[in-house]
């Protein structure tokens, strides 16, 4: 199986740029985290040409509503604290994807 490609931070994560949908303290972010994996075939060789099918599933343990605390951060299980205040929604999603990949080496779709 080929190695997963690490995600990159969104261009919208540039600090100091004007963000029309900027996150502020007290906002509640509803984040749903999905992971993509390859299931191996049940029979046959396990060579690269004989990979199974791609499956996407929701990580219910990480998905939820997260409030931006007075420090401008959200705290998520397993992923820890992330500074999101002043950044756009696309940036927050990108930050979650990068952190998830760094910890699991599995691509996440936030």
PyMOL commands that set and color helices and strands:
alter all, ss='L'
color gray80, all
select helices_A, chain A and resi 11-13+48-50+89-104
alter helices_A, ss='H'
color red, helices_A
select strands_A, chain A and resi 28-31+34-39+53-58+64-67+73-76+80-83+108-109
alter strands_A, ss='S'
color yellow, strands_A
deselect
rebuild
show_as cartoon
